[in-house]
Amino acid sequence: MGRLDHARYRGCVDRALSFSEIFNFRDVGGYAGHDGRTVRWRRLFRSDSLSRLNGADETAFGALGVRTVIDLRRPHEVKRDGRVPAYDGLGYHHIHPEHQDWDEIPYEQRIGVARYLANRYNDLVEQGAIGIATAVGVIADVESAPVVVHCVAGKDRTGVVCALALSVLGVSDEDIAADYALTTAASERFTAWLRAKGALRTDIPKPYYSSPAEAMLLFLTELRERHGSAEGYLLAAGLKPEQLESLRTNLLTP
């Protein structure tokens, strides 16, 4: 397992884009990938729920030129909160990678937050493999970019999909984990906003709002132990070799 480079972590902070009621929207470009190439900026974004876009935020979002939104939430979450506002030319994909509800798996403090989260991510990729592969396939399509991947908090389902895509692009586990850990600051902003609205639950288990880099490092290490690589996992889940190549062609600099 690699060691997190905190200098790289600090350097990632500027990739966040500011919205008034979206708290975890950021660009995943700029990371070093295969053969000295770099992940392109303004091709792949990750976010928390886009259902709260309104007013000036809608205008700012529209200015990004996003062509595709991948919504990874459960159907009842979409029904409860709504979806991204419609824009001319915006493609919307609701892809639910089916997996066990976390509320059915109580958090035990003795195992720690990172271990609990890594276990849930391992469950997600095994139980929801078809949905995960479908989402990465949409990202790989040249017609999709710029694309935004989101769930509720933009942390877990979104984090796993983005981690797999970045791994295929040749981004190191340490950089992937550093990007994932940026959600910590976003979670603090989100919980402060919920608290101000009087909508913050007091019984939320700690892993639900935590994103330690160690959790992502554990997950990536264990995925590789089971499947050999992110590519091996995605191919077994149904992605085609040409889609993996398309992902690299479209999201890496020449």
N, C-alpha and C positions, 0 to 999 in steps of 0.2 A: 504494500500500500504506500502511495506517495505521501510526501509531506507538503502541506499547503504553503505556498509562497505568499506571505502576507503583503509583500510589496505589490504583487500582481493583483491581489484582492483590492487593495486601496485604489489601484489604477482603474479598476472596473467601475467605480462608482459613477463616473461621468456618463456612462451609457444609459442611465435612467432618464426617461422623459417625464416631464411634469404635467399632471392633470389634477383638477381639483378634487375629484371623487374616484379616481383610479389611482391606486397606490403602488402597483408593482409592475408598471409598464416599462420595458427596456429592450434595447437592441442587443442581440447576441453576436453581432459582428465584431471584427477586429482581432479575434484570437488566432494564434499560429496554428496552421493545419498541416496537411500532407505536403511534403516536398518543398518546404519553404513558402508555400502559399498561405494566404490569410482568408479567414471567413469574411465574406463581403458585408459591408455595412448596408443597412436599410433593405435587407432581403428577408430577414427573419426576426420577428419581435415576439416577446412573451409578455403575458399580462395576467392580472386578476380579472374578474368578471367585467365585461364591457357593457353590461346592461345599464350601468350607471352613467354612461356617456350622455351629456346633455349640454345645451347652451354653447359656451365657448369651447368646452372640451370636444364637442362634436365637430366644431370647425377645425380645431387643432388636429384631431384624428383624421379628418378628411384630407388635410393638407399633406399627410404622410403618403397618400396615394396607395393605401392598402387595397389589395385586390381580393384577398381571401382571408376569412376568419375561420379557424378551427376551434370549435367549442367542445371541450372534453367533459362537460358537466353531465351529471345524471339527468334523465328526463324530468324528474320532479324538481330539480334545481332550476332548470330552464323554465318550467311552468311557474315556479314560485317567483323568480326574479326577472324573467324576460330575457331577451337576447339583444345582441348588438343592433343599434338602429340601422335601418336599411339605407344604403347609398347606391347611386347609379353605378353599376359595374362591380359591385361588391358581391363576391361569392361567399356563401355561408355553408359550412359543413358541420353538422352536429354529429360528432363521433363519440359514442360513449363506450370506453373500454370497460366492459363489465368486470366487477371485482367486489369482494366482500366489503360491506359497510364497516368503517372503522369503529363505529359505536358498538359493534358486536365483538370487538377485540379489545378488552380493557387494557389500558396502559398500566404496567407494573413498574414502579420506580426503580426496582432492583436491576432491571435490564438496561436502564438508561434511555435517553431520548434518541440518540443516534442509532442504537440497535433496534429500537422499536420502529423508527422510520425506515431503516433499511429493510426490515422484515416486511413492512407494508409495501415497499416498492418492489421487492421480490415477488410478493403476492400479485401485485398489479400486473407485472409483465408476464407472469405465467397465466393468470386467470383472464386477462384482457388482451392477450397477444394479438388477436385479429384486429381489434380497434387500434392498438398501438401501431401496428404495421400500416394500417390504413392511413392514420394521421401522418406518419413519416412519408408515405407515398404521395400524399397531397403536397407536403412541403417540397418534395423532390421535383414536382411538375413545374416546368419553366413558366407555364401560364399562371401559376399561383402567386408568384412574388410581386410585390411584398406580401408576406403572410404573417398573421398574428395567431399564436396558439394561446389559448387561455382556458382556465377552469374557474373555480370560485376565488381562491386566494392566489392562484398563479404559482403555487409552490410545489405541489406533489405530483399530480397528473401532468401538469405542464412541465414541471422540472424533469420528470422521467423522459417525456417525449423529446424535449430539447437536449437532454443529456445524450440520448441515443443518436440524435441527428449530429450533434457536435462530435461525438466519438467516431462516427463514420467519416466525418470530415478530417479526422486526424488530430483533433484538439486533445490535449493531455487531460488525464483525469484530474490533475491539480487545478487546471484552469476551469474545467467543467464544475468542479466542486466550489471554486471561488465564485463563479457566476451564480450557482445555486444559493450560496450563503448570502448573497446580496438581498435576498428576500427577508432576512432578519430585520433590516431597517424598514422595509416596506410593511412588514407585519406590525411593527410598532406604530407606524402612521395609521394603518387601518384600524387597529384596536383603539387608538386615541380618537379616531373619527366615530367609531361605534359607541365609545364611552360618552362622547359629547352628545350623541343622539339618544342616549339612554337605551341602546340596543345591544350592549355588550353582555354576553352570557358570562356568568361567574363560575360555571362548572366546566369550562373548556379544558381538557387535558393538555399538559404542556406541549406534547409533540405537535398538536394541531397548529400552533403558532410559532414553532421553532424550525430552524433550517441550518443546523450545524454542518459545516463542510464534511465532517467525518461520516455523516449519514450517507452522503452521495459517494464518498470514496469506498465505503463498505459495499454499497449496492453495486457499483461498477466492478469492483473486484470479484464479487460473488457471481455477477452475471457472466463475467469472463470465465470463471471456473466451471459454470454449467454449460455455456454455449460457445466458448472459445473467443468470442468477440461480439461487439454490437452487431456487426454485419452478419455473423453466424446466427445470432438470435433473430434478427429481422428476416433473414432468408427462410428460416424455419417457420416463422410466423406468417409467411406468405408474400413478402416483398420480393420483387424480381431483381435479378442482377443488374438489369439495365436501369432500374429505378435508383439503385445505389449509385451507379455511375452518373446518372442525371443529377442526383443530389450534389455530388462533388463538382460536377461541371457548372451547375447553376449557382452554388453558394460559395465556391472558392474563387479567389482571384486567379487570373490566367498564370 
